[in-house]
Amino acid sequence: MLLSFGARAMSIAAQPADPVSPPIFDTAARRPRTSLLHYSPALVLVLIAIADAGRVTDPDLWGHVRFGQAVLAGHRLVLHDPYSYTAPGHLWRNHEWLTEIVMALVYNALGVVGLKLWKFACTTATIVLLSLGMAETGATPGILLNSLLVAAVALMPQMEFRPQIFTFALFAAILLLLARDNYRGSAPLWLAIPIMALWGNLHGGFIMGLFALGLYTGVVALQDMIGGSGLTRATRLAIITVAAALATLLTPYGIDTWYAVIHALRNPVTRNAVTDWQPLIFAITTQWHAAHSGVIFYLCGLGLMAAFATSYAAVPRGGDLPMAAIAATMCAAAFIAMRNLPLAVIACVGPISRHMSILSNGSLPFRSSGASRGSPGATDDIASDEDARPARSGTNQWIVAALAVVVVAYTGLFSSRLREDIRYPAGAAAFMKNHHLYGNVLGDFGWGEYLIWHCAPQSKVFLDGRYDTVYPFKIIDDYIVFRFDYRDGAAKILDAYPHDFVLIPPGFEAYEVTLKSARWKLIYRDQDSALFARADSLAARIPDIPVSGTAPKESYFPD
């Protein structure tokens, strides 16, 4: 079988490499487009359950819900920062404001279960849209199922309780429209305009959707010019892309929405302070040292990128050059920043399905209608699905659906408990509450929004996960200097701001600096956190300090 597969690849690859002349394929195979939703909807449900199986908090979850609740309670957006003492009143360019309102609504209505159902709905949308987009390639159900299974595993740890989950679903929606346009020659691409208008209010990842639209338009224009088809189609695509870009300005922040995204991309310290922005190889190495088992998800993502590269290299002429260009660019983006890995996975599965189908069958299921005949990547019109009936799985759908229900139940979809992703200062926060301690808290960056949930508005934070949508570069840089005692600068940061408390893990480099300072006194400590107060404050006079507490073995949101 392997020899046969290799022979087919060599046979196809041996065809003339002229990019203008359409390649010659075996015209015997005539298969319809088969969607997994039609082939086996229960299997798709299983894949959704797999992709949604990861259910732990994110450090920003407390903030997202609280910020949304503040908007609902005040009946207006919060445009200036009320939560910090380092940037009080600073303009807050919150490009995730609508997502936070959604999160607050579901939490207020159904609590933790509401958040889980919201995440499940977004995961479902992503997998279903992926399935529909992959069906446009004309690949067999087996190829579609295997590709989507690996994608579901790769996406699972990325499907978090964060605004990014909307980006994954909407990116899949944009690629579905482009795939239909590429393979059928027509699609309701105007839908990209309202999609981008919505996306611009949900998450800053809208810029990746615009990039995909622009790249698709550029490659189609190049194809049609070389093929002598003119620029009619490219002009139509360009108009839609421009309109979609303008639609992203329909937010309460207008052009500032773009400013916030560009500002984040240009931030010189982002890759040092935010794990999501670190290179993919670094993230894999870090995961390997933390827990070997977690690397499997990265390997699935890398495997899909490798499958895309090898299958496209073996059969470069599959009538999907614009889609392949998007996939290749997203792969490059994933290596630059780990946060782009889900986008690479979503972009790769379509071209993988297309080219693996060619390799396994020695022919294309049908010609790419979107590419003009004679243009680069165009293929012969060898099959049509107009009169063919899509295949159906012989597997009992009720049994498979029952398996999916078992998976979602076992992974806690309907449980009111949501396990925390890292150790938070629950003991220190309780100590502060019990002793009525409020003020400016210099805390761990990852604890910022946890502290906002538990201590605001009486207490303010130094820095939190809103990062450069609120805080100037200098504040972020000063935190890094303090956190790592960079250039022996932790003591200087302690003196430079009006901190009332310092709340950090005992393992921080800054811990020893604060402990040795005569101006600060340790008042509480447990396995997870150490709380310092100014030596001349009332908090430093609490009897029997420092208190040695015991952190809870397990903590759940929102405690």
VOBA-741526 format. One record per residue (C-alpha): x, y, z. Coordinates in steps of 0.05 Angstrom, whole numbers, plus 5000, padded with zeros to 4 digits. Layout:
XYZ;...
END
This chain:
500050005000;505750475018;509250314953;502850454914;501951114950;509151314934;508351114862;502251554855;505952134886;511852034837;507051974778;503352614795;509752984812;512652784745;507453174707;509753804670;511654364718;509254924673;505055354721;500655634665;498455004630;493354594668;495953924693;493353264667;490052804717;486652134712;479352274698;476651614723;475051834793;468552204801;466952334874;462152834905;463853334959;462352965024;461653345089;463052975153;456753295179;452952885128;457452275129;457252185205;454552755247;455752345310;463152285294;463553045287;460353085356;465852635383;471153095353;467753695384;467853345451;475353205443;476953925423;472954185482;475753705533;480554185566;477054555622;481454965667;481755715681;486056225648;489456785689;485057305654;478356945665;476957325730;478057985694;474057825632;467857645673;468758235722;469858745666;463658495630;459658535695;462059255704;459359445636;452659105649;452059435718;453960135693;450260085626;456360385591;463360195570;469160325618;473660745574;478960935627;482560485675;479460435746;483359835770;490760035774;495060535811;500460555758;495860785701;489761085736;484961395686;489261165627;485461035563;483360305560;482860055488;478959435503;478259065437;475058475474;469358875505;463658495471;466557815489;466958035561;459658235561;457857545532;462057205586;458857625641;451857475615;452856725614;456256725681;450857165713;445456705685;448456005694;454956095733;460855645716;456455185675;454455785632;461855925617;462955195599;456855195553;459355835519;466155515507;462854885481;458655295433;464855655406;468554995399;462654695363;462355275315;469855205300;469554455286;463154495245;465855065202;472354695193;468554075172;464554475120;470754815094;474554155087;468653845050;469754364995;476354014978;472753394953;476952934997;474352255020;471052175088;477051785113;481952345098;477252865125;476052485189;483352345203;485453055188;479953345232;481552865289;488853085292;486453815288;481553705346;487153425390;491854005371;486454515385;484254225452;489054605499;487955245459;480355235468;480555635532;475856105568;478656695530;476357175475;481156825427;476056265421;471656725380;477656855334;478356105320;471056035300;470856665257;477456495224;474555815205;468356185178;472656635134;476556035107;470055675092;467856255048;474556285014;474755525003;467855544971;469956114926;476455764908;473555074892;466655274866;468255944835;462756294874;461056414947;457256924988;463657295003;459757915023;458657545089;465857705106;463858425117;458958305176;463557755202;469358245206;464858785238;462958285292;470058025299;472858725309;468658785373;470258095400;477858025395;483958345363;485157705323;480858015269;487258255237;488857525218;482157465183;483558095143;490457845127;487457195099;482557595056;488058045030;492857475015;487457074980;485757684937;493057794920;494357074899;487957044858;489957684823;496757394806;493756744781;488657094736;493857574708;498557004689;492756604662;490257194620;483457234655;483957964673;482658274741;475058254745;474857724799;480758024837;477458704836;471158414866;475258084920;479158724933;472759114943;470158604993;476858605030;476959365035;469659375059;471358835110;477259245135;472859865142;467659445179;472659305235;472360055251;465059975272;466859925346;466260405404;473760535396;473960655321;481060695295;483660585366;481759855358;487059805304;491860205347;491159705404;492759115359;498659445324;501159695392;501158975418;504958725356;510259265364;511059195439;518559035450;517458655515;511358245495;515257605480;518657645548;512557765590;506957375555;507556635543;502856645483;507457095445;513656665453;516456265394;513455575383;519855185394;521055555460;513955395482;514954655465;521454635504;518154965564;512454475561;517253885557;520654105621;513954235656;510253605634;512353135578;505252925563;503153635543;507853605483;503153135447;498553725429;504254115400;506553495361;499653435330;500154165307;507154055280;504753415247;499253785210;504154325187;508953785163;503353405128;501354055092;508454195070;509953485046;503353365011;503654034976;510853914955;508953234927;502953524889;503754274882;498154344832;491654214868;487754824846;488455144915;494455604912;490856174948;488755715005;495755415009;498756115013;494456265074;496355605106;503855715094;503456415123;499756185185;505055635195;510456165193;506456585242;505855985289;513355895293;514156635308;508856635364;505656025396;498856385399;498256305324;498755545325;491155445326;490555885265;495755475229;491954835247;485455125221;488755375157;492454725142;487054205146;483754415081;489954385036;492053745071;485453415054;485853654982;492953424968;492552775008;486452604968;490352704904;496152284930;491651714953;487451694889;492051954835;486852454813;482953064834;475652954853;473853574813;477054194783;477954814824;472755264794;475655874827;482155854789;481556044717;483455514667;490755604650;492355984713;497455734763;494455194806;488455084760;486354364746;482154004695;474653964706;474553214718;468653114764;462353424788;458153304849;451653564821;448452884810;452252454859;449752254927;454652384985;457051785023;454151595091;457751225147;455450525163;456950635237;450950665283;450351415297;446751315363;452450905392;457551425369;453351985396;452951625463;460551595464;460752355453;455952455511;460352025555;466452445537;463153115551;460252855617;466952555638;470753195623;465853595666;461754005617;455854035666;459954075730;459654725770;467054665786;472454955743;479554765763;484655325766;490455295716;495855535763;496655665837;493456315858;494256695924;487756445954;490656426025;493657126020;487257415991;483257106048;488257386099;487458086069;479958026070;479657776142;484158336166;480858876122;487459026086;486559456025;491159885983;495959865924;498359155911;504759005873;503058295853;504957765804;502857935733;498957285727;495157445790;492958145769;485857985748;484957485804;486458055852;481758525814;476158015824;477557925899;480158605921;477459155875;475159695880;478359795949;485159555924;488859725860;493859305822;500659475793;499659075728;494758565702;492958165640;490058755603;497458895590;498759425536;491459575523;492159995586;499360025611;505060425580;511460055561;515060335622;510360005672;511059335638;518559405635;518959605708;514958995727;519958545690;525758895725;522358775792;520258055777;527157815758;531158325798;534158525731;540458945740;539058925815;533159365801;527759055846;529559515904;528860125860;521959915836;519859815909;521660535922;519160835857;511660715865;506560805922;505760065938;502159876001;503059125994;507458645955;504357975939;508857495901;510656755900;516356575947;520456325888;521057005855;527857335853;524457955881;522257565943;529157565974;530058305958;523458485991;524858026051;531558366064;528859066058;527959446123;522159816092;517959196083;515358666131;512957966115;505957886145;503457256112;506356656075;504255986050;506655505996;503955945940;504756665961;508257156006;504857806029;508958406050;506659056080;510459696091;514159666157;511160316181;503860126164;498359876210;498459216174;505559096199;502959136271;498158556265;499558086323;503357436312;505957596243;508457326198;502656836195;504356166165;498255956126;496455326087;494455406015;488554975992;490554345956;485554475901;482355125880;476555265834;474055885798;472256385824;475256245893;
END
